[in-house]
């Protein structure tokens, strides 16, 4: 029996500007990535191109023992840290 495999383990979510909102309180655009390095690159580009709220984290998977969430206040430190 085949198991569902999560291909993208990292996500970055960006708050949309007011003109792009659909009436929801918090409209966001979220992209997922297979590696942390790609997620960091996208988050870095989003930080440079706009001033909206950005969060990142890991998706649940069998290969990661705990979920990780990077809030706005931790984002700069996360982008600059070395891969382990």
Helices and strands as residue ranges (DSSP letters): E 10-15, G 18-20, E 28-33, H 36-49, E 54-58, E 69-70, H 72-80
